[in-house]
């Protein structure tokens, strides 16, 4: 498992080095901030319960670490599908279908996806 974290960390560093040097727009920064709040909200996303992610204390390890997400999911729509209902890619997943079951609204899902891809 440690090798996986190391490989993903290298991938995240490579992605960061290859990213454009421009700063996020004010609107994008606000969406990311709101998405992060959803991700850490125990009654909404609660991503930290299952995933290791930046800024989280005592993360779960049921799901994969949420690092290098733009490299893993360059297509925002594919990431949204995964979060909305992961059963499409893995019928045996234990990840809640956040969109399909109405855990998150469409707007909340959109903000969460932008935040997760920014990790």
Secondary structure by P-SEA (a helix, b strand, c coil): caaaaaaaaaaaaaaaaacccccccaaaaaaaaaaaaaaacccccccccccccccccccccccccccccccccccaaaaaaaaacccccccccccccccccccccaaaaaaaaaaaaac
